[in-house]
Each structure stands twice: as C-alpha cells, then as structure tokens.
Amino acid sequence: MRIIDPKTPIWQLTVEEFLEVSKLINAEKNYEFGLKGLAKILGCSISKASEVKRSGLLDDAIVQNGKIIVIDKDKALQLFAKND
C-alpha cells in the first residue's frame, strides 16, 4: 500500500487508492450504546433487546458500567447468529 498524504484532494486519488482509504475507514470498530442501540442492531423492540441482554447471550459483546451500556456491533451479531 502506498502512503497517501492526508492533504491530497480526493479527485487526485486513483480508484485503487480511494478503495484502500475507504477500507481503512470502514475497518474501524462500530459501537452502539444503550438498549436502544441493541434494539437497533437486532431490529427488535427495546423490551425484547432488554430480554436478550438479560439472557447473557451477548455478554462477550456488551460492556456495562452502571447505567452506561456499550455494544460491539460485529461481535453481537456474530454471537446472536451462532446461538440462533
């Protein structure tokens, strides 16, 4: 991979360079927060998301400190699919 100067205008990048940069951007971890975030990931209601969280099915994907809940989207979906 060629080193791309961050000040390079997008119109000066080749398609290959642009795709490399976009892969790096998309490779970042995606997180959701709270029960609303979990419901959004699973495509269900907040009460169902709370039920799934309480079941312990997604414990490896969820970090909770007090009332703050952080969910790793990718890991949650993997765990949910594995236990389907």
C-alpha positions in Angstrom: 0.0 0.0 0.0 1.3 3.4 -1.0 1.4 6.1 1.7 -1.2 8.7 0.8 -0.7 12.3 2.1 -3.9 13.2 4.1 -3.9 16.6 2.4 -4.3 15.0 -1.1 -7.6 16.0 -2.7 -9.9 13.1 -3.3 -10.1 13.9 -7.0 -6.3 13.2 -7.3 -6.6 9.7 -6.0 -6.8 6.7 -8.3 -9.7 4.3 -7.8 -7.4 1.8 -6.2 -6.1 4.4 -3.7 -9.6 5.6 -2.9 -10.7 2.0 -2.2 -7.7 1.4 0.1 -8.6 4.6 2.1 -12.3 3.6 2.3 -11.4 0.1 3.6 -9.4 1.7 6.4 -12.3 3.9 7.3 -14.7 1.0 7.4 -12.3 -1.2 9.4 -12.9 0.9 12.5 -15.0 -0.7 15.3 -18.6 0.1 15.3 -20.3 0.5 18.6 -23.9 1.2 19.7 -24.9 2.5 23.1 -27.8 1.5 25.4 -30.8 -0.7 24.9 -31.9 1.5 22.0 -28.7 0.7 20.3 -29.0 -3.0 20.9 -32.6 -2.9 19.6 -31.3 -1.1 16.5 -28.7 -3.8 15.9 -31.1 -6.7 16.4 -34.0 -5.0 14.7 -36.4 -5.5 17.6 -38.2 -3.6 20.3 -36.4 -2.2 23.3 -38.1 -4.6 25.6 -37.0 -7.6 23.5 -33.5 -6.2 23.4 -33.5 -6.0 27.2 -34.7 -9.6 27.3 -31.8 -10.7 25.1 -29.3 -8.7 27.2 -30.6 -10.3 30.4 -30.3 -13.8 28.9 -26.5 -13.5 28.8 -26.4 -14.5 25.1 -24.4 -11.3 24.2 -22.3 -10.9 27.3 -19.0 -11.0 25.4 -20.1 -8.2 23.1 -21.5 -5.9 25.9 -19.6 -3.8 28.4 -21.7 -2.1 31.1 -20.6 0.3 33.8 -23.5 1.5 35.9 -26.2 2.6 33.5 -23.9 3.0 30.6 -24.0 0.1 28.0 -21.6 -0.2 25.1 -22.2 -2.9 22.5 -19.7 -4.1 19.8 -22.0 -4.4 16.8 -20.0 -7.0 14.9 -19.4 -9.2 17.9 -23.0 -9.0 19.0 -24.2 -10.1 15.5 -21.7 -13.0 15.5 -22.8 -14.2 18.9 -26.5 -13.8 18.1 -26.1 -15.8 14.8 -24.1 -18.5 16.5 -26.8 -19.1 19.1 -29.7 -19.0 16.7 
